[in-house]
Amino acid sequence: MRAGYSALLSPCRSFCLAAPALSAGALFSSKLRQTGDVQTLPMPSEPYSLNGAAPLALQVSDLRFRWPSQSQEAPDTLGPLGFELGRGQSLFLAGASGSGKSTLLSLLAGIHLPTHGRCLVLGHDLSGWSGGQRDRWRGESLGIVFQQFNLLPYLSVWDNVLLPIQLHPSRMGADANPLNAQAQARELLLSLDLAEGLWARPSHQLSVGQQQRVAVARALIGRPQLVIADEPTSALDEARRESFMSVMLELVRSQGVGLVMASHDQRLAHYFDHRIEIYSPAGLGSQGALK
């Protein structure tokens, strides 16, 4: 069966799609730091919903992507792909390094836009939004865990965790109060086994495992509706990897947050509700098959 279908993800289902090798891009836009004009941009629409029901976390239909520099004869970098993911569910993106996992994450985060097809994220069709509107929405609605953590080394643990709230106060929603943000930061750090004695330290003084847990706390501050994680376990040994996954999944599920995580490590797939596998065209061509 071809991969250009749309289907509701269900347990024990896995999907494949193919993509040529490409370099992974950072999921933060440079505009995230330019908060002056981003914060004041209006959001263009209310979330799309079917029959008044709460919108799904992801609704992807015939999604395709190609870089502008690609020739018209070259196959699409990604797709076609279609799937749906419910609120609070978790999705594992598997595939070798360079297979296109980070490209798919960048489309879900609104960094890039599809060349063809439709991608609704939390009910929003981002293709009609300006770059500034997408930056603002990303800062308010998503949590992102980077492969290399991307903590600011000159900031303390505490300030790194609170940084998303400082950039986007509305991320806290009805709880938009500095005391509420601090209380949530404290709760997250303690839940991740980061003792209070570490909070004033610059982040570069922490171990790799500690930095990773700070990155998770930063992603979850403000209780985002969806967390996107790009190879967050690549720097960890097996014992730390298992511990990290258990803690992150427990926190995400306890808060009802959806999770999309990319990794080349197939051993992590059992932690997730659903799985999509991405192959390079050297193995399967430009389209995958239903497993």
RAGI-V456028 format. One record per backbone hydrogen bond with DSSP energy under -1.0 kcal/mol. CO is the residue of the C=O (numbers start at 1). NH is the residue of the N-H. Records with the same first field share a line. If there is no record, write none. Layout:
# RAGI-V456028
CO: NH + NH
This chain:
# RAGI-V456028
3: 5
7: 84
10: 13
13: 275
15: 277
17: 279
29: 32
30: 33
31: 34
33: 35
35: 39
38: 41
50: 53
57: 122
58: 85
59: 120
60: 83
61: 118
64: 115 + 116
65: 77 + 78
67: 70
78: 65
81: 63
83: 60
84: 9
85: 57 + 58
86: 89
89: 259
90: 274
91: 261
92: 276
93: 263
94: 278
96: 99
100: 104
101: 105
102: 106
103: 107
104: 108
105: 109
106: 111 + 112
116: 64
118: 61
120: 59
121: 124
123: 48
124: 121
126: 129
130: 134
131: 135
132: 136
133: 137
134: 138
135: 139
136: 140
137: 141
138: 142
141: 225 + 226
143: 228
145: 230
146: 149
148: 150
152: 155
155: 203
156: 160
157: 161
158: 162
162: 166
163: 167
164: 168
168: 171
169: 172
170: 173
172: 175
173: 176
175: 177
177: 181
178: 182
179: 183
180: 184
181: 185
182: 186
183: 187
184: 188
185: 189
186: 190
187: 191
188: 192
189: 194
190: 193
195: 198
196: 199
198: 201
199: 158
201: 157
202: 205
203: 206
207: 211
208: 212
209: 213
210: 214
211: 215
212: 216
213: 217
214: 218
215: 219
216: 220
217: 221
220: 223
225: 258
226: 143
227: 260
228: 145
229: 262
231: 234
233: 236
237: 241
238: 242
239: 243
240: 244
241: 245
242: 246
243: 247
244: 248
245: 249
246: 250
247: 251
248: 252
249: 253
250: 254
251: 255
252: 257
258: 227
259: 91
260: 229
261: 93
262: 231
264: 266
265: 268
266: 269
268: 271
269: 272
274: 92
275: 15
276: 94
277: 17
279: 19
280: 283 + 284
281: 285
